[in-house]
Amino acid sequence: MSKKNDKNIDIPSILENNEYGKIEWIEKHDEFIKSGKLSEAEKWVLITYCSNYGNWVAAEIRLQQEGLITYAGNGTPIPNPLFGL
């Protein structure tokens, strides 16, 4: 299932709540989807890429805001769990 955005581009439902993944999908749409360069199977690879890209960007932004070090419940400094993403 997908929805269209204001540019009349079908957004895969898995990207609806993935802000940066959706932006990446829209940017790649004309190059790959509209031009017909991708088969239906390859389209799923692009969806997966956009989803992972969006998750990575969101994690990087939070990591930059929160820093590399966070503190455990007992006050011990530990690596931010986002660092592993």
C-alpha positions as CSV (number, residue, x, y, z in Angstrom):
1,M,0.0,0.0,0.0
2,S,1.3,3.5,-0.8
3,K,0.1,7.0,-0.6
4,K,0.9,9.9,-3.0
5,N,2.6,13.1,-1.8
6,D,2.1,16.6,-3.0
7,K,4.3,15.9,-6.1
8,N,2.0,13.0,-7.0
9,I,4.8,10.4,-6.2
10,D,3.7,7.1,-4.7
11,I,5.4,6.8,-1.2
12,P,5.7,3.2,0.0
13,S,3.8,2.7,3.2
14,I,6.9,1.6,5.1
15,L,8.4,5.1,4.5
16,E,5.4,7.1,5.6
17,N,6.7,7.8,9.1
18,N,10.4,7.8,8.1
19,E,11.0,11.4,7.4
20,Y,14.5,11.1,5.9
21,G,13.7,7.8,4.1
22,K,10.7,9.5,2.4
23,I,12.9,12.4,1.3
24,E,15.5,10.0,-0.2
25,W,12.7,8.1,-2.0
26,I,11.3,11.3,-3.5
27,E,14.8,12.4,-4.6
28,K,15.5,9.0,-6.3
29,H,12.0,8.7,-7.8
30,D,12.6,10.4,-11.1
31,E,16.0,8.9,-11.6
32,F,15.1,5.3,-11.0
33,I,11.3,4.7,-10.8
34,K,9.9,7.2,-13.3
35,S,12.6,6.5,-15.8
36,G,11.8,2.8,-15.7
37,K,15.4,1.8,-14.8
38,L,14.3,-0.5,-12.0
39,S,12.4,-3.8,-12.2
40,E,9.7,-4.5,-9.7
41,A,12.1,-6.6,-7.7
42,E,14.8,-3.9,-7.7
43,K,12.2,-1.4,-6.5
44,W,12.1,-3.3,-3.2
45,V,15.9,-2.9,-2.9
46,L,15.5,0.8,-3.3
47,I,12.7,0.9,-0.7
48,T,15.0,-1.0,1.8
49,Y,17.9,1.4,1.1
50,C,15.7,4.4,1.7
51,S,14.3,3.0,4.9
52,N,17.7,2.2,6.3
53,Y,19.1,5.5,5.1
54,G,16.3,7.4,6.9
55,N,16.9,5.4,10.1
56,W,20.6,6.1,9.9
57,V,20.2,9.8,9.4
58,A,17.7,10.1,12.3
59,A,20.1,8.2,14.6
60,E,23.0,10.4,13.5
61,I,21.1,13.6,14.2
62,R,20.1,12.3,17.7
63,L,23.7,11.2,18.3
64,Q,25.0,14.6,17.5
65,Q,22.4,16.2,19.8
66,E,22.9,13.8,22.7
67,G,26.7,13.2,22.3
68,L,28.7,10.0,22.2
69,I,28.6,9.5,26.0
70,T,25.5,9.1,28.1
71,Y,25.2,8.1,31.7
72,A,23.8,4.9,33.2
73,G,21.3,4.9,36.0
74,N,24.1,4.9,38.6
75,G,25.9,7.8,36.9
76,T,28.6,5.8,35.2
77,P,29.5,7.2,31.8
78,I,28.8,4.8,29.0
79,P,28.8,4.9,25.1
80,N,25.5,6.2,23.7
81,P,23.5,3.1,22.5
82,L,22.8,5.0,19.3
83,F,26.5,4.8,18.4
84,G,26.0,1.1,17.5
85,L,23.4,2.0,14.9
